[in-house]
Amino acid sequence: MFYYSAPFFTTKYFAWLRLGQINTYTQARDFLDKVYCYPRGYGVFGIIKEFLDNKLIRFERPNNMQGCFKMLHIKRVDFIVTSTDTALKVLQGLGKSSSDVQKSSFSVSKVSLHLLVSKQLPNAQVVIDTFNNGLNTLQENGRYEALIEEFDWKE
């Protein structure tokens, strides 16, 4: 059991596709009967989770996100879902660029990031309250937006 802070960042997740596929994925239902890649340790959210739960899409589970992008390149999977920031970092690590793939024109899901503190820790609620107060102060005085820019966080 955990206490959750207020969300400190919300990120959009997009489908990442091979070049030339973008026109075939204009809405969520276009993913039906396709092969989705999500690596071990990664979560599945939104409509893609619903499709997986109902066995409306197939999937591959390599050990890491790099494996997914390699599988996309060799046409073993049809799409990957991840944030822009993650995709760009993985592509860079593979010696590729964002021009080697295409990002869907619509977000597949949004995920809010929170600080989690175990309820078993002494003063856990105090930690959460302190974090939330600090976050609120940063948002009110404009420093939050400056930090988003400074660290180049991508939605």
Number of C-alpha atoms within 10 A of each C-alpha: 8 13 17 17 20 18 13 15 13 13 18 18 25 22 26 24 24 20 12 9 16 16 9 11 17 13 13 14 12 10 21 15 13 14 19 23 24 24 18 12 11 12 9 15 15 13 14 21 15 13 17 16 10 9 12 16 17 16 17 17 15 16 13 15 23 17 18 24 26 15 18 21 17 10 13 15 22 23 29 26 26 24 22 20 15 14 24 15 15 20 19 12 11 13 8 14 14 15 10 11 20 17 25 21 14 14 18 19 19 15 15 11 14 15 15 15 17 13 13 10 10 9 12 16 17 10 17 19 16 13 16 18 14 12 17 14 13 15 14 11 9 10 13 16 12 12 12 13 11 9 8 10 12 14 14
